[in-house]
């Protein structure tokens, strides 16, 4: 069981799952807000929601693991390319790649901080 878990861990594309989860939370919150403020249409929205859940529920359960398999496949391809790059690239290219990685991590950290402040009301 532990071996399977380590095989499924994303080495390079973990941020994609995090971004997808955050997007889902945002869309869910927006939908909840719209539903609460739908006024006279609230019962119609509930009926449509129940119908969509009934029809698409089985489809979702059948295919919900597919994106994860695709993401794992792409992550493995990125890992293979990174290893080939490490083996064959000149040291200057490796140095530039390292600097770009550090820059991306710094920008990501700052973007997460801005998003966190925006979600907490700008405090």
Secondary structure, 3 states (H helix, E strand, C coil): CHHHHHHHCCCCCHHHHHHHHHHHHHHHHHHHHHHHCCHHHHHHHHHHHHHHHHHHHHHHHHHCCHHHHHHHHHHHHHHHHHHHHHHHCCHHHHHHHHHHHHHHHHHHHHHHHHHHHHHCCCC
